[in-house]
Amino acid sequence: MDTGYIIREAKPHEFSAIGTLMVSKYSQLEDFPNPQEQPDYYKLLANIGSLIDNPKVKLVAAIYTNGDIGGAVVYFGDMTFYGSGDIAP
């Protein structure tokens, strides 16, 4: 396995793979709602790249030097776009 990686904004051609990875990992979390319980949330995860349509939202990925995706996070530069009514800590 390649151990070198870079952290950068995800590119549009990576969005689908990142969404698939997020759905896979979140659905395996213990005590976390599953896709049947939260279908809209998992739809959002699958289409995670759509969040960057909002200003001040970035999809940041860890990309191995061989091009594989190691993980990703969504950065909200303005919590207004988080969807929590601007009340998240």
C-alpha positions as CSV (number, residue, x, y, z in Angstrom):
1,M,0.0,0.0,0.0
2,D,1.2,3.5,-0.9
3,T,1.9,5.5,2.3
4,G,2.5,8.9,0.8
5,Y,-0.4,11.3,0.3
6,I,-1.3,14.9,-0.1
7,I,-4.1,17.0,1.3
8,R,-5.9,19.2,-1.2
9,E,-9.3,20.2,-2.4
10,A,-11.0,17.4,-4.2
11,K,-11.4,17.5,-7.9
12,P,-14.8,17.0,-9.6
13,H,-13.8,13.7,-11.1
14,E,-13.1,12.4,-7.6
15,F,-16.5,13.4,-6.1
16,S,-18.3,10.2,-6.9
17,A,-15.5,8.0,-5.4
18,I,-15.4,10.2,-2.3
19,G,-19.2,9.9,-1.9
20,T,-19.0,6.1,-2.3
21,L,-16.2,6.0,0.3
22,M,-18.2,8.1,2.8
23,V,-21.4,6.0,2.4
24,S,-19.3,2.9,3.0
25,K,-17.6,4.2,6.1
26,Y,-20.5,6.0,7.7
27,S,-22.8,3.0,7.2
28,Q,-20.3,0.8,9.2
29,L,-20.1,3.1,12.2
30,E,-21.4,1.6,15.4
31,D,-24.6,3.3,16.7
32,F,-24.8,5.5,13.7
33,P,-28.1,5.6,11.7
34,N,-28.0,3.2,8.7
35,P,-29.0,4.1,5.1
36,Q,-32.6,2.7,5.7
37,E,-33.0,5.0,8.8
38,Q,-31.5,8.1,7.2
39,P,-31.9,7.8,3.4
40,D,-31.7,11.5,2.7
41,Y,-28.4,11.8,4.7
42,Y,-26.8,8.9,2.8
43,K,-28.0,10.5,-0.5
44,L,-26.2,13.7,0.6
45,L,-23.1,11.7,1.3
46,A,-23.2,9.9,-2.0
47,N,-23.5,13.3,-3.7
48,I,-21.0,15.0,-1.4
49,G,-19.5,17.1,-4.2
50,S,-22.7,19.1,-4.6
51,L,-22.0,20.8,-1.2
52,I,-19.3,22.9,-2.8
53,D,-21.9,24.7,-4.8
54,N,-22.3,26.8,-1.7
55,P,-19.9,29.6,-1.1
56,K,-17.2,29.0,1.6
57,V,-17.7,25.2,1.5
58,K,-14.8,23.0,0.5
59,L,-14.3,19.3,0.0
60,V,-10.8,18.5,1.2
61,A,-9.4,15.1,0.4
62,A,-6.3,13.0,1.3
63,I,-5.1,11.5,-2.0
64,Y,-2.4,8.9,-2.0
65,T,0.5,9.4,-4.5
66,N,-0.9,6.6,-6.6
67,G,-4.2,8.5,-7.0
68,D,-6.3,6.5,-4.5
69,I,-8.5,8.4,-2.2
70,G,-7.7,7.9,1.5
71,G,-10.5,10.1,3.0
72,A,-12.2,13.4,2.8
73,V,-13.8,16.1,5.0
74,V,-16.2,18.9,4.2
75,Y,-15.0,22.3,5.5
76,F,-17.7,24.9,6.2
77,G,-16.1,28.3,6.2
78,D,-19.5,29.7,7.2
79,M,-21.8,27.6,9.4
80,T,-24.8,29.0,7.6
81,F,-24.2,26.4,4.9
82,Y,-24.0,23.5,7.4
83,G,-27.7,23.1,7.6
84,S,-27.9,23.4,11.3
85,G,-29.5,26.8,11.4
86,D,-26.1,28.4,12.3
87,I,-26.2,26.8,15.8
88,A,-23.5,24.2,15.4
89,P,-20.5,24.7,17.7
